[in-house]
């Protein structure tokens, strides 16, 4: 009598395949991909083995490093395309970008030899970095969320960062950053995506951050009545908001140079005058969605890439997204707790202008926006606008270009601020800014369980500090 199949069935393809691709793009070995994928299914019902994974990978076209046998000739076109966007990217970051954006697994040694042969001066320049070390400690995922902002070309960047996994919660670009409702929308959107709020939020002082401080404090009071009367937002003094500053340094080195040079071209050659209302709105309508898509892709690579092992680092080491999703693997826990904009500040451009520019863009055939096409499309749109007859509605839209940019919200009064002293500097000399009254000591934390990751990529950059 024949024996039945003793193996458990594979999970459904529609659930299994996205997870296989996700963990493969993170650079995990086959054994680690299997282990992580099984976390998402009932192991008593479904099975998944390395052999099964290899069959699925072949079906999805996810070939290993040896199978792809990358050469200088095969990677050259992709490296050149990446260079258009990221002229300062090094070998380790290039490995990640090739794997995550192009499904190419290339040994770091191959990329290093290629870059050394094609751009030896740039390679030497990237070797020299200086940094100042400061010991920082956070108790776990969503213990604290730090926020900060930057400005360039009349556009504002805003970041939210969880220091424990080193994960960017949001990285937004918009035409203003002074409206507290806008900043709070980033906080609320991130909370919905993550599934909760942190114990503590932290930022530099500024009225644009008052709503985040108010909203977070009120929500924490509702979740934990024992906190009533205390502020649950930490205001930074004496440059203590260091984690976002390091993230800006990384962004400046990895992302900014390529896109900044393309935008500088238009500004320096008289193609764009930010003081002209029409040019400002055309630029905003075209540039912000394009740059946001590029920032989203950069953030994904940043959150999906492990850092190089560092014996001096107190926080867990690994892939930020994995640390965030599975803190138990790193001897910690998740501290998050859970909790229709109509303001003009949430509009990319005024509605009347949006309708008109969309129509003109469609008459152009909706060309794709990229580093190579941005200024050509911008000039063509501007020419089409200037050829239009006078339109009172368009004139009104130009007049309202910056409506809602500046709005003030009063900070909640009568709250006792979080203490700085004993709660900030632990007994081991580390800096702790989180929300626990008695944070666990380093001895209580488990070591990085880790997984075998191919082509470990270090996206950390050495931050430059002034005196």
C-alpha positions in Angstrom: 0.0 0.0 0.0 1.6 3.3 -1.0 2.4 5.8 1.7 0.9 9.3 1.6 2.9 12.5 1.3 4.4 13.1 4.8 5.4 16.7 4.0 3.2 19.6 5.0 1.9 21.8 2.1 3.6 25.0 1.1 1.8 28.3 2.1 -0.4 29.8 -0.7 1.7 31.3 -3.5 0.1 34.7 -3.1 1.2 34.9 0.5 4.5 33.0 0.1 6.1 34.7 -3.0 6.1 38.3 -1.7 7.8 37.2 1.6 10.4 35.2 -0.3 11.3 38.2 -2.5 11.3 40.5 0.5 13.8 38.5 2.6 15.9 37.6 -0.5 16.3 41.3 -1.3 17.5 41.9 2.3 20.5 39.7 1.5 19.7 36.7 3.8 21.0 33.2 3.1 18.5 30.5 2.0 18.4 29.1 5.6 17.7 32.5 7.1 15.0 33.3 4.4 13.2 30.0 5.4 13.4 30.8 9.1 12.0 34.3 8.6 9.3 33.3 6.2 8.0 30.6 8.5 7.4 33.2 11.2 4.5 34.5 9.1 2.6 31.1 9.0 1.2 28.5 11.2 4.0 25.9 11.3 1.6 23.2 12.3 -0.3 23.7 9.1 2.4 24.7 6.6 6.0 23.6 5.8 8.8 25.3 4.0 12.3 24.0 3.4 15.5 25.2 1.7 14.8 23.0 -1.3 11.3 24.4 -1.6 12.8 27.9 -1.4 15.2 27.2 -4.1 12.4 26.1 -6.4 10.4 29.2 -5.6 13.5 31.4 -6.2 13.9 29.9 -9.7 10.3 30.6 -10.4 10.6 34.2 -9.3 13.9 34.7 -11.1 15.8 35.3 -7.9 19.2 33.8 -8.7 22.1 33.6 -6.2 25.5 35.2 -6.6 27.2 32.2 -8.2 24.3 31.6 -10.5 24.3 35.2 -11.9 28.1 35.2 -12.5 28.3 38.9 -12.7 31.1 40.5 -14.7 32.3 44.0 -15.3 30.5 44.0 -18.6 27.2 42.9 -17.2 27.1 45.3 -14.2 28.5 48.4 -16.1 25.1 49.7 -17.4 23.5 49.3 -14.0 26.4 51.0 -12.2 26.3 53.9 -14.7 22.5 54.3 -14.1 23.0 54.3 -10.3 25.8 56.9 -10.7 23.4 59.3 -12.3 21.4 59.4 -9.1 24.1 58.7 -6.5 27.5 60.0 -7.7 29.2 59.4 -4.3 27.9 55.9 -3.5 30.5 53.4 -2.4 30.9 49.7 -3.1 28.9 48.5 0.0 25.9 50.7 -0.8 26.2 49.7 -4.5 25.8 46.0 -3.6 22.6 46.7 -1.8 21.2 49.0 -4.5 22.0 46.4 -7.2 20.3 43.6 -5.2 17.2 45.6 -4.1 16.6 47.7 -7.2 17.8 45.4 -10.0 17.7 41.9 -8.4 21.4 41.5 -9.0 23.5 39.7 -6.4 27.1 40.9 -7.0 30.0 40.3 -4.6 31.3 43.4 -2.9 34.8 42.5 -4.1 33.7 42.6 -7.7 32.1 46.1 -7.3 35.2 47.3 -5.4 37.5 46.3 -8.2 35.2 47.8 -10.8 35.0 51.2 -9.0 38.7 51.2 -8.3 39.4 50.7 -12.0 36.8 53.3 -13.3 37.0 56.0 -10.6 40.2 55.5 -8.5 40.2 59.1 -7.2 36.6 58.9 -5.9 37.4 55.6 -4.1 40.3 57.2 -2.3 38.2 60.2 -1.3 35.5 57.9 0.2 38.1 56.1 2.4 38.8 59.1 4.6 36.1 59.9 7.1 36.2 61.3 10.6 33.7 61.1 13.4 33.0 61.8 17.0 31.7 58.9 19.0 29.0 59.3 21.6 27.4 56.3 23.5 23.7 56.3 23.1 21.2 53.8 24.5 17.5 53.1 24.0 15.5 50.4 25.8 13.7 49.0 22.8 11.6 49.5 19.7 9.5 52.7 19.9 11.0 53.7 23.3 11.7 57.1 21.7 11.0 58.7 18.3 13.2 61.6 17.3 12.2 64.2 14.7 14.0 67.0 12.8 13.9 69.0 9.6 16.1 70.6 6.8 15.5 73.0 3.9 16.9 73.3 0.3 15.6 74.8 -3.0 12.5 76.2 -1.1 11.6 72.6 -0.2 11.6 71.1 3.3 12.7 67.7 4.4 11.3 66.2 7.6 12.5 63.0 9.3 11.2 60.7 12.1 13.7 58.1 13.4 13.5 55.3 16.0 17.1 55.1 17.4 16.9 51.5 18.8 16.7 49.7 15.4 18.1 52.8 13.6 14.9 52.8 11.4 13.5 55.8 9.6 9.8 56.1 10.4 9.2 58.8 7.8 11.3 61.0 5.4 9.0 63.6 3.8 9.6 66.4 1.4 7.1 69.3 1.1 6.9 73.0 0.2 6.7 74.1 3.9 7.5 72.8 7.4 6.2 75.6 9.6 2.6 74.4 9.8 2.1 72.2 13.0 -0.8 70.3 11.4 1.4 69.1 8.6 4.2 67.9 11.0 1.6 66.2 13.2 0.2 64.4 10.1 3.6 62.8 9.6 3.5 61.5 13.2 -0.1 60.2 12.9 0.5 58.6 9.5 3.6 56.8 10.8 1.7 55.7 13.9 -1.0 54.1 11.8 1.6 52.3 9.6 3.6 51.1 12.6 0.5 50.2 14.6 1.3 52.4 17.6 3.0 55.4 19.2 6.3 55.5 21.1 6.7 56.2 24.8 8.5 59.5 24.1 8.8 61.9 21.2 11.8 64.2 20.9 12.6 67.3 18.8 14.3 70.7 18.8 12.3 73.5 20.2 10.0 75.1 17.6 6.3 76.0 17.4 5.9 73.7 14.4 6.5 70.8 16.9 4.0 71.9 19.4 1.1 69.9 18.0 3.2 66.7 18.0 4.2 67.3 21.6 0.5 68.1 22.5 -1.0 65.2 20.6 1.6 62.7 21.9 1.3 63.9 25.5 -2.6 63.8 25.5 -2.6 60.3 23.9 -0.1 59.0 26.4 -2.1 60.4 29.3 -5.2 58.6 27.9 -3.3 55.3 27.6 -1.6 55.7 31.0 -3.4 58.0 33.5 -0.5 57.9 35.9 1.4 60.2 33.5 -1.2 63.0 33.7 0.5 66.3 34.5 3.8 65.4 32.8 5.0 66.3 29.4 5.7 63.2 27.2 7.8 65.1 24.6 11.5 65.9 25.2 12.8 69.2 24.0 16.4 69.0 23.0 19.0 71.4 24.2 22.7 71.8 23.5 22.6 69.8 20.3 21.3 66.6 22.0 19.0 65.6 19.0 22.0 63.7 17.6 20.4 60.8 15.9 18.5 62.8 13.3 21.6 64.9 12.7 23.5 61.7 11.9 20.7 60.7 9.5 21.0 64.0 7.8 24.7 63.5 7.4 24.1 60.1 5.8 21.5 61.6 3.5 23.8 64.4 2.5 26.6 62.0 1.5 24.4 59.2 -0.1 21.4 60.9 -1.6 21.8 64.7 -1.9 24.8 65.2 -4.2 23.3 63.7 -7.4 19.9 65.3 -7.1 21.2 68.6 -5.8 23.5 68.9 -8.8 20.6 68.3 -11.2 18.4 70.9 -9.4 21.4 73.3 -9.2 21.7 73.2 -13.0 18.2 74.7 -13.5 18.7 77.3 -10.7 22.1 78.4 -11.8 21.2 78.6 -15.5 18.1 80.8 -15.1 15.6 78.0 -15.7 13.9 78.5 -12.3 13.2 81.6 -10.3 11.6 80.7 -6.9 10.3 84.3 -6.5 8.1 83.8 -9.6 4.7 82.4 -8.4 4.0 80.5 -11.6 7.5 79.0 -11.8 7.3 78.1 -8.1 4.1 76.1 -8.5 5.2 74.3 -11.7 8.5 73.4 -10.0 6.6 72.2 -6.8 4.1 70.2 -8.8 6.8 68.4 -10.7 9.7 68.1 -8.2 8.0 67.1 -5.0 6.3 63.8 -6.2 9.5 62.8 -8.1 11.8 63.6 -5.1 9.4 61.9 -2.6 9.5 58.7 -4.7 13.3 58.8 -4.8 13.4 59.5 -1.0 11.0 56.6 -0.4 13.3 54.3 -2.4 16.4 55.5 -0.5 14.6 55.1 2.9 13.6 51.5 1.9 17.3 50.7 1.1 18.4 52.3 4.4 15.9 50.4 6.5 16.6 47.2 4.7 20.4 47.1 4.9 22.5 45.9 7.9 25.3 48.0 9.2 28.9 46.8 9.6 29.5 45.3 13.0 30.8 47.8 15.5 32.0 46.6 18.9 31.5 50.1 20.4 27.8 50.3 19.5 25.4 49.7 22.4 22.3 49.4 20.3 21.5 46.2 18.4 23.2 45.5 15.1 21.4 44.2 12.1 18.8 45.2 9.6 16.6 48.0 11.0 13.4 46.7 9.5 14.0 43.2 11.1 15.0 44.7 14.5 11.8 46.8 14.4 9.6 43.8 13.4 11.2 41.2 15.6 12.9 42.8 18.6 12.7 39.5 20.6 15.5 38.2 18.4 17.7 41.0 19.8 16.8 40.6 23.5 14.4 43.5 23.6 10.7 44.3 23.2 8.4 46.6 21.4 7.1 49.6 23.6 4.7 51.1 21.1 1.1 51.9 22.2 -1.9 52.6 20.0 -3.9 55.4 19.5 -9.6 64.2 6.8 -7.2 66.9 6.5 -8.8 69.9 4.6 -6.2 72.6 5.3 -4.4 74.1 2.3 -1.1 73.0 3.8 -1.9 69.4 2.8 -2.4 70.4 -0.9 0.7 70.1 -3.2 -0.6 73.1 -5.2 -4.0 74.9 -5.1 -6.8 72.8 -6.6 -7.4 75.1 -9.6 -3.7 75.0 -10.5 -3.6 71.3 -10.0 -6.4 70.8 -12.5 -4.8 73.0 -15.1 -1.3 71.6 -14.9 -2.6 68.1 -15.0 -4.4 68.9 -18.2 -1.2 70.4 -19.8 0.9 67.5 -18.6 -1.5 65.1 -20.3 -1.2 67.0 -23.6 2.5 66.4 -23.4 2.0 62.6 -23.2 2.7 62.4 -19.4 6.5 61.9 -19.8 8.3 60.2 -16.9 10.2 62.5 -14.6 13.8 61.6 -13.9 17.2 63.3 -13.3 17.7 63.5 -17.1 14.2 64.8 -18.0 13.2 67.0 -15.1 14.3 70.4 -16.4 13.0 69.7 -20.0 9.6 68.8 -18.7 9.6 71.8 -16.4 10.4 74.2 -19.2 7.8 72.7 -21.5 5.1 73.0 -18.8 6.1 76.6 -18.1 5.9 77.5 -21.8 2.5 76.0 -22.0 1.3 78.0 -19.0 2.7 81.2 -20.4 0.9 80.6 -23.7 -2.5 80.5 -22.0 -4.8 83.5 -22.1 -5.3 85.5 -18.9 -7.3 83.5 -16.4 -8.6 85.1 -13.1 -8.8 81.6 -11.5 -5.2 80.9 -12.3 -4.2 84.3 -11.0 -6.0 83.6 -7.8 -4.2 80.2 -7.5 -0.9 81.8 -7.9 -1.8 84.3 -5.2 -2.7 81.4 -2.8 0.5 79.5 -3.5 1.7 79.5 0.1 -1.6 79.7 1.9 -1.4 77.7 5.1 2.4 77.5 5.3 2.6 79.3 8.6 0.3 78.5 11.5 1.0 78.5 15.2 -0.5 76.3 17.9 0.0 77.1 21.5 1.9 74.5 23.6 0.0 72.8 26.4 0.7 74.8 29.6 1.2 73.6 33.2 3.0 70.3 32.4 6.1 69.1 34.2 8.9 68.4 31.7 10.7 65.1 31.6 13.7 65.0 33.9 17.3 65.2 32.6 19.7 64.0 35.3 19.5 60.4 36.4 17.1 59.4 33.7 19.4 60.6 31.0 22.8 59.2 32.0 22.7 55.5 33.1 25.0 53.9 35.6 27.2 52.6 32.7 27.8 56.0 31.3 25.4 55.6 28.3 23.0 58.3 27.2 19.3 57.4 27.6 16.5 59.7 26.4 13.6 57.2 26.3 10.4 57.0 28.3 11.1 54.4 31.0 11.5 55.6 34.6 14.0 52.7 35.2 15.5 51.6 31.9 17.0 48.1 31.8 20.7 47.9 32.1 22.9 46.7 29.3 23.4 43.4 31.1 19.7 42.7 30.8 19.8 42.9 27.0 20.4 39.8 24.9 23.0 39.8 22.3 22.3 40.1 18.6 21.0 36.7 17.6 21.8 37.6 14.0 21.3 35.7 10.8 23.8 34.8 8.1 23.5 37.8 5.8 25.3 37.8 2.4 27.1 40.9 1.3 26.8 42.8 4.6 26.3 46.4 3.7 27.4 49.3 5.9 25.1 52.3 5.2 26.5 54.2 8.1 28.5 57.3 7.2 30.9 59.2 9.3 29.2 62.4 10.4 31.3 65.6 10.1 31.0 67.9 13.1 32.2 71.4 13.6 34.0 72.5 16.7 
